[in-house]
Amino acid sequence: MRRMFSAALAAVVISQLAAAPLLASEVKPVITVTGQAGVKVAPDMATLRIGVETLEATAAEAMEKNSAQMRRVQEALRAAGLKDRDLQTSGLSVQPEYSYPEKGERVLQGYEASNGLNVQVRDLEKLGGILDQVTRDGANDIGGLSFGLQDAAKALDEARVAAVKDARRRAEMMAEAEGVKLGRVLEIREGSAPGPIPMMRMAAAEALMSPAPIEAGEMEYSASVTVTWELVQP
């Protein structure tokens, strides 16, 4: 019985060894290429932070003056056509302000109240006039101006399709150099997110002098896609 079991085991091992070269020959070569592409579009909205800072002798006076100025700013924004969804309060605070003489203890100068408002402007033609008006109504801290799209999905999809085409172009070029062709696609993976949107900043003092000249320019949404193909003989 032991001799029969040993003979059967040997037969299994021999059959597996015989099949190993066949399995190895079935493994086909592949090529993996990363394609990149960008789509340039004109922005159709802007996001910025509009702030009001006031300094008074007491915290109550600073807050009262600050609130009055911020209400005027909000009224100006709504008069320009902005909706409640476009306005979001950010960074409300009241804190003491001190001076530091060369000799002696610090001296209380008063209290500074600060109130910020995150604003979305969906009509870029109004942006310069809005900045001019809110500074006249009490805004004295404007910054973080950036441009974007209200719906970026279409631009991103165009960038993804272009990235896949770029990957195929590169893969076909390399495959041709080796005398082979691309077969079926084995895997597609999306890489990095769209590139950062350039930020702009302006001083409130400059906006007070004249309607702010704003140039939105162009933005670029980018995509990266990695694709793996099977390689076949022509």
Summary of the structure (lengths in Angstrom):
residues: 234
radius of gyration: 32.6
end to end distance: 54.4
largest distance: 105.8
contacts: 657
relative contact order: 0.23
helix: 40%
strand: 37%
